[in-house]
């Protein structure tokens, strides 16, 4: 092609014009690349290091570990959420230590098995702040709330992340093996705010989670509107081998919650209660946050959560 291309004479002015065009295009390309990088960083999926974990003690037998998975609310992350749960973790650890001592006493043996509690927390995949480590499980249009939204943009990715943690053998979509309850990674899943809404929708739509022996705590939950049909159909479900009646759920509701009013959480509660699950509620006088034990009422709510666990 080059051999057949006519040779053209370019004036000095044309040369300058061409050089300026090339320089301008280079600047535009660099800016576009920078913008792409910014968008990727803003909405990137966290690496496996986004799974924050802490263990209260180190048992000799790993089968005696009670595992809890925590799902933070919008604007949080796994590490920060575990710190916010410190009052609950401390109280549960103290109660568990007393229970371990009682088990030793009842068995009259120093070799009685201890039970330790391992807390882990996932970080949501969508970063919503350039200046803070704030993440969300999905995004929505401005002014839209989870309880009236028509769509959770990114829900499928978040659901996949959670199920990959709960059930690693199913993270490979080509897997056709049947999973037994002992292969599930967690005994209990605790969700707060958007994390609780995610959990409510996921339990209504994911048969693998329905088959698990997990228990669930939903703090500050709200109605997951895009999945209302799945939730409403739960009460009509006849195949109880899927969603087990012995599944236990605790809803923690703050009477002064102005973010997700308790009427919305009660809708979710009623669906699962109608389905025949073992569902209970712990009310407290606080707002949207997880009870922190700083007053008698909040301390009582923490005790309710510990007793459920």
MOGIDA-V197938 format. One record per backbone hydrogen bond with DSSP energy under -1.0 kcal/mol. NH is the residue of the N-H (numbers start at 1). CO is the residue of the C=O. Records with the same first field share a line. If there is no record, write none. Layout:
# MOGIDA-V197938
NH=CO, CO
This chain:
# MOGIDA-V197938
15=11
16=12
17=13
18=14
19=15
20=16
21=17
22=18
23=19
24=20
25=21
26=22
27=23
28=24
29=25
30=26
31=27
32=28
33=29
34=30
35=31
36=32
37=33
38=34
39=35
40=36
41=37
42=38
43=39
50=47
51=48
52=50, 121
54=119
56=117
64=61
65=62
66=116
68=118
69=188
70=120
71=190
75=135
76=73
81=77
82=78
83=79
84=80
85=81
86=83
89=85
90=86
91=87
92=88
93=89
94=90
95=91
96=92
97=93
98=94
99=95
100=96
101=97
102=98
103=99
104=100
105=101
106=102
107=103
109=104
112=109
116=64
118=66
119=54
120=68
121=52
122=70
126=136
128=134
134=132
135=76
136=126
139=153
144=141
148=145
149=145
153=139
155=152
158=154
159=155
160=156
161=157
162=158
163=159
164=160
165=161
166=162
167=163
170=167
171=168
175=172
183=180
184=181
185=166
187=67
188=67
189=215
190=69
191=217
192=71
193=219
195=192
197=193
198=194
199=195
200=196
201=197
202=198
203=199
206=202
210=206
211=207
212=209
215=187
216=248
217=189
218=250
219=191
220=252
225=146, 223
227=224
228=225
231=227
232=228
233=229
237=234
240=238
242=239
247=244
249=278
250=216
251=280
252=218
253=282
255=284
256=286
257=254
264=261
266=262
267=263
268=264
269=265
270=266
271=267
272=268
273=269
274=270
275=271
276=273
277=272
278=247
279=277
280=249
282=251
284=253
299=295
300=296
301=297
302=298
303=299
304=300
305=301
306=302
307=303
308=304
309=305
